Amino acid sequence: MREKDTATRLLSLLLLALALSLVSACGPTVIKGRPPFINISEMKLQGETLSASFAISNQNGEEMVIDAVDITVMINDTRLTRHNSKLELTIDANSTEDVHVENLPDEFTRTLLTSLGSGELQSLPFDISGRVLTRKHGYLEFEQTGYLYRVPGRPGQFRSAVTRAKGLKREELP
């Protein structure tokens, strides 16, 4: 009788251990190593100066520390703006931080944005691409496409809507 009780207890413990391992395996997984989602949160053309704020969204379940960023915005194969710099930017898990840049655009870019701002153009398709250097995962590349629109009632101000993120991939430090 004791052997049967011992066998039953042993079987119960094994089933309990199996159940616990299955439950822990089905638990939430923390996303790591995913490139940030980068969008144009604000853009202004004032005189000769183009300023832009890029919202950098950490899509991971852990903090992301960025040491360098390279962002290029293209409209119809023409570079609208580019920002390439070293920085120390810490973004909490599932959070967003802004990076602000200013530059002097060329005449073609000013003409495009002026046409958009006046309503002559309804929108401008753009591609935003680049990479960030993170301390934990090395270089993370990103690429999104979307449209740039004028902000009604605010001359020279533009907003964006991203329609697709594509080609997200991770590469190691050189």
C-alpha positions as CSV (number, residue, x, y, z in Angstrom):
1,M,0.0,0.0,0.0
2,R,2.9,2.3,0.8
3,E,4.4,1.8,-2.6
4,K,1.1,2.8,-4.2
5,D,0.9,6.0,-2.1
6,T,4.5,6.8,-2.9
7,A,4.0,6.2,-6.6
8,T,0.8,8.4,-6.6
9,R,2.6,11.2,-4.8
10,L,5.6,11.0,-7.2
11,L,3.2,11.1,-10.2
12,S,1.3,14.0,-8.7
13,L,4.6,15.9,-8.1
14,L,5.7,15.2,-11.7
15,L,2.3,16.4,-13.1
16,L,2.5,19.5,-10.9
17,A,6.0,20.3,-12.2
18,L,4.9,19.7,-15.8
19,A,1.9,22.0,-15.3
20,L,4.1,24.8,-13.8
21,S,6.6,24.5,-16.6
22,L,3.8,24.8,-19.2
23,V,2.3,27.8,-17.4
24,S,5.7,29.6,-17.3
25,A,6.3,28.8,-20.9
26,C,3.1,30.4,-21.9
27,G,3.8,33.6,-19.9
28,P,4.5,37.0,-21.6
29,T,7.8,37.3,-23.4
30,V,9.7,40.6,-23.3
31,I,10.4,42.0,-26.8
32,K,14.1,42.8,-27.2
33,G,16.3,44.0,-30.0
34,R,13.4,45.5,-32.1
35,P,14.4,48.8,-34.0
36,P,12.6,51.9,-32.8
37,F,9.7,53.3,-34.7
38,I,10.6,56.8,-35.9
39,N,8.1,59.3,-37.1
40,I,8.0,63.0,-37.9
41,S,6.1,64.5,-35.0
42,E,6.5,68.1,-36.2
43,M,8.0,69.9,-39.1
44,K,8.2,73.7,-39.8
45,L,9.5,75.8,-42.6
46,Q,10.2,79.3,-41.3
47,G,12.1,81.5,-43.8
48,E,15.2,79.7,-44.8
49,T,15.2,77.2,-41.8
50,L,13.6,73.8,-41.7
51,S,13.1,72.3,-38.3
52,A,11.8,68.9,-37.5
53,S,11.1,66.8,-34.4
54,F,11.4,63.1,-34.7
55,A,9.5,60.9,-32.3
56,I,11.6,57.9,-31.5
57,S,9.4,55.1,-30.0
58,N,11.0,52.2,-28.2
59,Q,8.9,49.2,-29.2
60,N,10.7,46.9,-26.8
61,G,9.8,45.7,-23.3
62,E,13.1,47.0,-22.0
63,E,14.9,50.3,-21.8
64,M,16.8,51.4,-24.9
65,V,20.0,53.5,-24.7
66,I,20.8,55.2,-28.0
67,D,24.4,56.5,-28.6
68,A,24.0,57.6,-32.2
69,V,21.2,58.2,-34.7
70,D,21.1,58.6,-38.5
71,I,17.8,59.6,-39.9
72,T,17.1,60.5,-43.5
73,V,13.8,61.8,-44.9
74,M,13.4,61.4,-48.7
75,I,10.6,62.8,-50.9
76,N,10.5,61.5,-54.4
77,D,14.2,60.5,-54.4
78,T,15.1,63.9,-53.0
79,R,16.6,64.3,-49.6
80,L,14.3,66.5,-47.5
81,T,16.4,66.4,-44.4
82,R,19.1,64.3,-42.7
83,H,20.2,64.1,-39.1
84,N,23.3,62.2,-38.1
85,S,24.7,62.7,-34.7
86,K,26.1,61.1,-31.5
87,L,23.9,61.5,-28.5
88,E,22.9,59.8,-25.3
89,L,19.2,59.2,-25.4
90,T,17.6,56.8,-22.9
91,I,14.0,55.7,-23.8
92,D,12.1,53.7,-21.3
93,A,10.3,50.5,-22.4
94,N,7.4,51.2,-24.7
95,S,8.0,54.9,-24.5
96,T,8.8,57.8,-26.9
97,E,11.3,60.6,-26.8
98,D,11.8,63.4,-29.3
99,V,14.9,64.5,-31.2
100,H,14.8,68.1,-32.6
101,V,16.9,69.1,-35.7
102,E,17.3,72.3,-37.8
103,N,18.9,72.7,-41.2
104,L,18.9,74.9,-44.2
105,P,17.1,73.1,-47.0
106,D,17.9,73.6,-50.7
107,E,15.7,75.6,-53.0
108,F,13.9,72.5,-54.4
109,T,12.9,71.4,-50.8
110,R,11.7,74.9,-49.9
111,T,9.6,75.0,-53.1
112,L,8.1,71.5,-52.4
113,L,7.2,72.5,-48.8
114,T,5.8,75.9,-49.9
115,S,3.6,74.1,-52.4
116,L,2.4,71.8,-49.7
117,G,1.8,74.6,-47.2
118,S,-0.2,76.7,-49.7
119,G,-2.5,73.8,-50.6
120,E,-1.2,73.5,-54.1
121,L,-0.2,69.9,-53.1
122,Q,-2.4,67.9,-50.8
123,S,0.3,65.7,-49.5
124,L,3.9,64.6,-50.1
125,P,4.9,60.9,-49.9
126,F,8.0,60.3,-47.9
127,D,10.4,57.6,-46.9
128,I,12.2,57.8,-43.6
129,S,15.1,55.5,-43.0
130,G,18.3,55.1,-41.1
131,R,19.7,53.4,-38.1
132,V,20.4,53.9,-34.4
133,L,23.3,52.6,-32.4
134,T,22.1,51.1,-29.2
135,R,24.4,50.0,-26.3
136,K,22.8,46.6,-25.9
137,H,21.9,45.5,-29.5
138,G,24.3,47.4,-31.7
139,Y,23.0,49.0,-34.9
140,L,19.2,48.7,-35.5
141,E,18.0,49.7,-38.9
142,F,14.5,51.1,-39.6
143,E,12.5,52.2,-42.7
144,Q,9.0,53.6,-42.9
145,T,6.9,55.3,-45.6
146,G,4.1,57.8,-45.1
147,Y,2.7,61.1,-46.2
148,L,3.4,64.7,-45.1
149,Y,0.4,67.0,-44.8
150,R,0.1,70.7,-44.0
151,V,-1.4,71.7,-40.7
152,P,-4.6,73.8,-41.4
153,G,-4.4,77.3,-40.0
154,R,-0.6,77.0,-39.2
155,P,1.4,78.3,-42.2
156,G,4.7,76.5,-42.7
157,Q,3.8,73.6,-40.3
158,F,3.5,70.0,-41.4
159,R,2.5,66.7,-39.8
160,S,3.0,63.2,-41.0
161,A,1.2,59.9,-41.1
162,V,3.2,56.7,-41.5
163,T,1.5,54.1,-43.6
164,R,4.0,51.3,-43.4
165,A,7.1,50.1,-41.6
166,K,9.3,47.9,-43.7
167,G,12.7,46.2,-43.8
168,L,13.3,46.3,-40.1
169,K,16.4,44.3,-39.3
170,R,19.1,44.0,-36.7
171,E,22.9,44.1,-37.4
172,E,25.8,43.8,-35.1
173,L,28.4,46.4,-34.3
174,P,31.3,46.5,-36.7
